[in-house]
Amino acid sequence: MLCPYCEQDDDKVIDSRASDAGRSIRRRRECQQCDRRYTTFERVEKTSRLMVVKRDGTRTPFDPEKVLKGLQSACGKRPIPEEQKVSLIREVEEELMQLFEREVHSKEIGIRVARQLKSIDPIVYIRYASEYFNFQDLDALSKEVSDLQGEAPIFSTQSDLFNK
Ligand SMILES: [Zn+2]
């Protein structure tokens, strides 16, 4: 930091604490040149705002609320506690933040929500999957979800049914 008194860039932080409910950091600094003290406030920023690439190629900021709403509508009246939905979305968000730096395809989000739902409620899982993805894509989705889980697909393809 440039010292506001002598404009030298040579300071020592002597104290730092969170302020504004953790949204900023207040630092007490001491200039090593003129020994004067001053205070700085630094805003805590979300480092990278993840952008979602939608099916039509447009981009929109990742919004966990939106993902939650999609999940809620798929749940309908199924007895899944709201808490569980929220923590599911949080887990998906954390995974996305770790795996993707700037952009994530909406499909990647859907797959991860679907994967979690599979173990919570198969009915909601299928509802969510069929709403989130084209029905024609269901085979592909089923395979992708299975690949993630290392399991056999739970949907059988039309051709499988006819071949039996
Ligand atoms: Zn100074």
Residues whose N, C-alpha, C, O or C-beta is under 5 A from the ligand:
A	BS01	ZN	C3 Y5 C6 E7 C31 Q33 C34
